[in-house]
Amino acid sequence: MARWEPVLDAVMRERGPRLLAYARLLTGDDAEAQDVLQDALVKSFSRGRSFDDVNRAEAYVRRAIPTVFIDRMRRRDTAARAHRRTRDPEPHQPDTAAVLDVRDALTRLSPRERACMVLRFYDDQTVPAIAATLGLAEGTVKRYLADASARMAQMLDTHADWDGDQSTVPVEAPARRGAR
């Protein structure tokens, strides 16, 4: 038995469901999430890396998942353009309406926008951390986050009621106590 096999076994036994849920946030589909997780595991363990413990191995696999996802989407888009074919979206698993709406909105974003949004709002990473994880400039990450946030707000219909001038957003000051 190779020395990495017990660590891989422990990662999948102890952390597999969390890693799969993380991949599912990016893919929006359970089968694709399993494929992304499998590819991330292969990428993490196939190059002779030895991990001292399960925590370090999980962190490495978690970091590999967005990269694998982006690579898979890029290959899929290239193949689709070459063969001029489209794919119907996979049906969602039963879930609450709000979660389904957010998942649907995430699937409509570009792969990099989606990866940035998941890293920012699910992993609670800072912009510099996202930039380092994805190998992008911080300004690029900020642009992806801003564009994705605006698109998701539009898709989820979370706009404030205002006159449409996007340079200003009305803000109401809270009423003071005792004021008449």
C-alpha positions as CSV (number, residue, x, y, z in Angstrom):
1,M,0.0,0.0,0.0
2,A,1.4,3.4,-1.0
3,R,1.9,5.9,1.8
4,W,-0.7,8.3,0.4
5,E,-3.5,5.7,0.3
6,P,-4.4,5.9,4.0
7,V,-4.6,9.7,3.8
8,L,-6.8,9.6,0.7
9,D,-9.0,7.0,2.4
10,A,-9.4,9.2,5.5
11,V,-10.1,12.3,3.4
12,M,-12.9,10.6,1.6
13,R,-14.3,8.9,4.7
14,E,-14.2,12.0,6.9
15,R,-14.4,14.9,4.6
16,G,-15.8,13.5,1.4
17,P,-19.4,14.8,1.9
18,R,-18.2,18.3,2.6
19,L,-15.9,18.3,-0.4
20,L,-18.7,17.0,-2.6
21,A,-21.1,19.8,-1.3
22,Y,-18.4,22.3,-2.1
23,A,-18.0,21.0,-5.7
24,R,-21.8,21.0,-6.1
25,L,-21.9,24.7,-5.4
26,L,-19.7,25.3,-8.4
27,T,-21.3,22.8,-10.8
28,G,-25.0,22.9,-9.8
29,D,-25.2,19.2,-10.5
30,D,-24.5,16.2,-8.3
31,A,-23.0,13.9,-11.0
32,E,-20.8,16.7,-12.3
33,A,-19.7,17.6,-8.7
34,Q,-18.7,14.0,-8.2
35,D,-16.6,14.1,-11.4
36,V,-15.0,17.4,-10.3
37,L,-14.2,16.0,-6.9
38,Q,-12.7,12.9,-8.5
39,D,-10.5,14.9,-10.8
40,A,-9.4,17.2,-7.9
41,L,-8.5,14.1,-5.9
42,V,-6.5,12.6,-8.8
43,K,-4.8,16.0,-9.4
44,S,-3.9,16.3,-5.7
45,F,-2.7,12.7,-5.0
46,S,-1.2,11.6,-8.4
47,R,2.0,13.6,-8.5
48,G,3.6,11.9,-5.5
49,R,2.6,14.5,-3.0
50,S,2.6,13.2,0.6
51,F,0.3,14.8,3.0
52,D,1.1,14.7,6.7
53,D,-2.5,14.7,7.9
54,V,-6.1,14.8,6.7
55,N,-6.5,18.6,7.2
56,R,-3.7,19.4,4.9
57,A,-4.9,17.0,2.3
58,E,-8.5,18.3,2.5
59,A,-7.2,21.9,2.1
60,Y,-5.2,21.0,-1.0
61,V,-8.2,19.1,-2.6
62,R,-10.5,22.0,-1.7
63,R,-8.1,24.4,-3.4
64,A,-7.9,22.2,-6.5
65,I,-11.7,22.0,-7.0
66,P,-12.3,25.5,-8.5
67,T,-9.4,25.0,-10.8
68,V,-10.6,21.7,-12.0
69,F,-14.1,23.1,-12.4
70,I,-12.9,26.0,-14.6
71,D,-10.7,23.6,-16.7
72,R,-13.7,21.3,-17.2
73,M,-16.0,24.1,-18.2
74,R,-13.4,25.5,-20.6
75,R,-13.0,22.1,-22.3
76,R,-16.7,21.7,-22.5
77,D,-17.3,25.1,-24.0
78,T,-14.5,24.5,-26.6
79,A,-16.0,21.1,-27.5
80,A,-19.5,22.6,-27.8
81,R,-18.3,25.3,-30.1
82,A,-16.4,22.8,-32.2
83,H,-19.3,20.5,-32.5
84,R,-22.0,23.2,-32.5
85,R,-24.2,21.3,-30.0
86,T,-26.0,22.4,-26.9
87,R,-26.9,20.5,-23.8
88,D,-30.1,20.7,-21.8
89,P,-29.6,21.7,-18.2
90,E,-29.7,18.8,-15.7
91,P,-32.7,18.7,-13.3
92,H,-32.1,20.0,-9.8
93,Q,-32.4,17.9,-6.7
94,P,-35.4,18.8,-4.5
95,D,-34.5,21.8,-2.3
96,T,-36.0,25.1,-1.0
97,A,-37.0,27.7,-3.5
98,A,-34.4,30.3,-2.5
99,V,-31.6,27.8,-2.7
100,L,-32.8,26.6,-6.1
101,D,-33.0,30.2,-7.3
102,V,-29.4,30.9,-6.2
103,R,-28.1,27.7,-7.7
104,D,-29.8,28.5,-11.0
105,A,-28.4,32.0,-10.9
106,L,-24.9,30.6,-10.2
107,T,-25.1,28.2,-13.2
108,R,-25.8,31.2,-15.5
109,L,-22.5,32.9,-14.5
110,S,-19.3,32.3,-16.4
111,P,-17.1,29.6,-14.8
112,R,-14.6,32.2,-13.4
113,E,-17.4,34.5,-12.1
114,R,-19.0,31.4,-10.4
115,A,-15.7,30.3,-8.9
116,C,-15.1,33.8,-7.5
117,M,-18.6,34.1,-6.1
118,V,-18.3,30.7,-4.4
119,L,-14.9,31.4,-3.0
120,R,-16.0,34.8,-1.7
121,F,-19.4,34.0,-0.3
122,Y,-19.2,30.3,0.5
123,D,-15.6,30.1,1.6
124,D,-15.6,33.6,2.9
125,Q,-12.2,34.3,1.2
126,T,-10.8,37.8,0.7
127,V,-10.2,39.2,-2.7
128,P,-6.4,38.7,-2.4
129,A,-7.0,35.1,-1.3
130,I,-9.3,34.4,-4.3
131,A,-6.7,36.0,-6.6
132,A,-4.0,33.7,-5.2
133,T,-6.2,30.7,-5.4
134,L,-7.3,31.2,-9.0
135,G,-4.0,32.8,-10.2
136,L,-5.7,36.1,-11.1
137,A,-5.0,39.7,-10.4
138,E,-6.9,41.3,-7.6
139,G,-8.5,43.8,-9.9
140,T,-9.7,41.0,-12.1
141,V,-11.3,39.2,-9.1
142,K,-13.0,42.4,-8.1
143,R,-14.4,42.8,-11.6
144,Y,-15.6,39.2,-11.7
145,L,-17.3,39.7,-8.3
146,A,-18.9,43.0,-9.2
147,D,-20.2,41.7,-12.6
148,A,-21.4,38.4,-11.0
149,S,-23.1,40.2,-8.1
150,A,-24.9,42.6,-10.5
151,R,-26.0,39.7,-12.8
152,M,-27.2,37.6,-9.8
153,A,-29.1,40.5,-8.3
154,Q,-30.8,41.0,-11.6
155,M,-31.6,37.3,-12.0
156,L,-32.8,37.0,-8.4
157,D,-34.8,40.3,-8.7
158,T,-33.2,41.8,-5.6
159,H,-33.0,45.3,-6.9
160,A,-34.0,48.2,-4.7
161,D,-36.9,50.3,-5.9
162,W,-35.3,53.3,-7.5
163,D,-35.6,55.3,-10.7
164,G,-33.0,53.3,-12.7
165,D,-30.1,55.8,-12.4
166,Q,-27.4,53.3,-11.6
167,S,-24.9,56.0,-10.4
168,T,-27.0,56.6,-7.2
169,V,-29.0,54.4,-5.0
170,P,-31.5,56.1,-2.6
171,V,-30.8,55.4,1.1
172,E,-33.3,56.2,3.8
173,A,-32.0,57.4,7.1
174,P,-33.6,55.6,10.1
175,A,-36.2,57.6,12.0
176,R,-35.0,59.0,15.3
177,R,-36.6,58.1,18.5
178,G,-38.8,60.8,19.8
179,A,-38.8,62.8,16.6
180,R,-42.1,64.0,15.3
